[in-house]
Amino acid sequence: MSFEVCLTHEAEKVLDRIDRPTEERIRHRFHQLAVDPFDPRLSGALTDRPGIRKSRVGGWRILYTVDREAKLLFVITVDTRGQVYRR
C-alpha cells in the first residue's frame, strides 16, 4: 500500500534552500510516509487543523494531507518548528 508523494511549489523551494544532509533526511521521511502515512511513530494529526498531519524530522516539520482513494500524500509545507505552525 504505497502512496505517491506530491510536493507544493513552496515545499520544493524550502528543500532547495536547506543543506544537503537535512534535505536527504526529509526526503527519506517522505519515502517512509509513502509506505504508511498514518504510522503513529512517524506522524500525528494536528488538533487545530482537521485532515492535516505532521511529521517531525529533527527541528523540521512536514505538514501533509492524505487522499486514501487516490493513494496520494500531498506535502503542504516543510519548515522549521517555529515557523511551520504560523501559516
LUMVO-888762 format. One record per atom (N, C-alpha, C): x, y, z; residue in three letters. Coordinates in pm, whole numbers, plus 50000, padded with zeros to 5 digits. Last residue first. Layout:
<sites>
XYZAla ...
</sites>
This chain:
<sites>
501435294550969Arg 500725296450842Arg 499345291150848Arg 502705287751199Arg 502205301551189Arg 501395303951063Arg 503885263251198Tyr 502515264051251Tyr 501925278151241Tyr 506495267451099Val 505545259451024Val 504105261151071Val 508315281151264Gln 507655288151154Gln 506475280551094Gln 509465264851456Gly 508965277951496Gly 508145284951390Gly 510325242351308Arg 509265241051407Arg 508655254551444Arg 510795249750961Thr 511285247651097Thr 510115247951194Thr 509025231850699Asp 509635243750759Asp 510115240250900Asp 507125223550429Val 508235218550510Val 508895231050567Val 503715218150326Thr 504875226450354Thr 505905218850436Thr 502145197650206Ile 501745211650201Ile 502955220750221Ile 502245169150025Val 503045176850120Val 502705191650102Val 500025144249992Phe 500245157749943Phe 500955165950049Phe 499825113149884Leu 500295120150002Leu 500735133849954Leu 497405092249742Leu 498225104149725Leu 498555110349861Leu 495415073649658Lys 496735069149704Lys 497765080449690Lys 492865081349610Ala 493815083749500Ala 495215078849534Ala 491775073949859Glu 491225068549735Glu 492205069849619Glu 493225088550052Arg 493285073850051Arg 492815067949918Arg 495115114850064Asp 493915110949990Asp 493995095849972Asp 496405134050325Val 496395120950259Val 495055118850190Val 498645161750380Thr 497315155650381Thr 497405142650303Thr 501235176050591Tyr 500715169450472Tyr 499285164650492Tyr 504165191350699Leu 502715191350708Leu 502165185550579Leu 507045185350870Ile 506405182950741Ile 504905182950767Ile 509555203351042Arg 508235197151041Arg 507725196150897Arg 512775202051206Trp 511925204951091Trp 510595197651104Trp 514595193851388Gly 513935206551414Gly 512975210651304Gly 513985160651313Gly 514845169751388Gly 514075182351425Gly 511165158651172Val 512495154351132Val 513475164151196Val 507815149651223Arg 508985156751275Arg 510255150251223Arg 504785155751061Ser 505855146251087Ser 507095154351125Ser 501225159251069Lys 502575164751083Lys 503565153351106Lys 498185163450875Arg 499075155850963Arg 500445162350965Arg 494905174950841Ile 496335177450817Ile 497135169850922Ile 492325170150922Gly 492745164850792Gly 494215166850762Gly 491845200151110Pro 491425186451075Pro 491885182550933Pro 493795217651299Arg 493525217351155Arg 493145203051114Arg 494325214451568Asp 493605226451528Asp 493285227051379Asp 495725190551589Thr 494465191951661Thr 493645203851612Thr 497145170551341Leu 497095183751403Leu 495735185551469Leu 498235137051396Ala 497245146351343Ala 497375159751414Ala 501575125151331Gly 500415127151417Gly 499475137151353Gly 504195101251248Ser 503365113151229Ser 502225113651330Ser 505725079051313Leu 506255088651217Leu 505455101651209Leu 504355063051485Arg 505765065751518Arg 506355076551429Arg 501875059551368Pro 501985068751482Pro 503415071451525Pro 501335060051028Asp 502145053451131Asp 502335063051249Asp 500025070050811Phe 499325070950940Phe 500085063951052Phe 501385065050577Pro 501295078950622Pro 500615080650758Pro 503435041550485Asp 502315042250580Asp 502215056350636Asp 504945047450251Val 504605033550285Val 503405033350380Val 505305074550261Ala 504615068950144Ala 504195054450169Ala 506845078150486Leu 505435081750493Leu 504645076050375Leu 509325070350380Gln 508735062950492Gln 507245065650502Gln 509685090250186His 509595076150146His 508965067650256His 509835112750352Phe 508775111950250Phe 508575097450207Phe 512175106750490Arg 510915106250564Arg 509735105750466Arg 513985112050286His 513875098350336His 512565096650414His 513675139650272Arg 513225131550159Arg 513105116750197Arg 514865146050519Ile 513455149250495Ile 512905140850380Ile 517495137450476Arg 516705131850587Arg 515215134250567Arg 518205153850258Glu 518155139350240Glu 517365132650351Glu 518125179150383Glu 517225176150271Glu 517095161050251Glu 520235175850561Thr 518875177750613Thr 517865174650504Thr 522445173550382Pro 522095162650475Pro 520675163850530Pro 522265199050230Arg 522075185950168Arg 521735174850269Arg 520415227150367Asp 521655219550343Asp 521335205250300Asp 517735244050183Ile 518385238450303Ile 519605230150266Ile 516585252349941Arg 517365261950020Arg 518145255650135Arg 515075231649837Asp 516195236649757Asp 517115245749838Asp 513075229550029Leu 514045218750016Leu 515265223049934Leu 511655252949970Val 512305251350101Val 513375240650093Val 510695247049714Lys 511585258449734Lys 512335257249866Lys 508975225449770Glu 510155223349684Glu 511165234649704Glu 507005238649919Ala 507815228149982Ala 509085225449901Ala 505955255749719Glu 506555261249840Glu 507465251049908Glu 504815237849542His 505935245949497His 506685251749616His 504125206949714Thr 503755220149664Thr 505015227349619Thr 504585172949614Leu 505005184549692Leu 504485197449629Leu 503405140249650Cys 503375152549570Cys 503715164249661Cys 503905106149649Val 504185118449723Val 504215130049624Val 501715078849648Glu 502535087749568Glu 502695100749645Glu 501855050849872Phe 501245063249828Phe 502225071149742Phe 501415015949885Ser 502315027249873Ser 501585039249815Ser 500844988250000Met 500005000050000Met 500885012450000Met 
</sites>
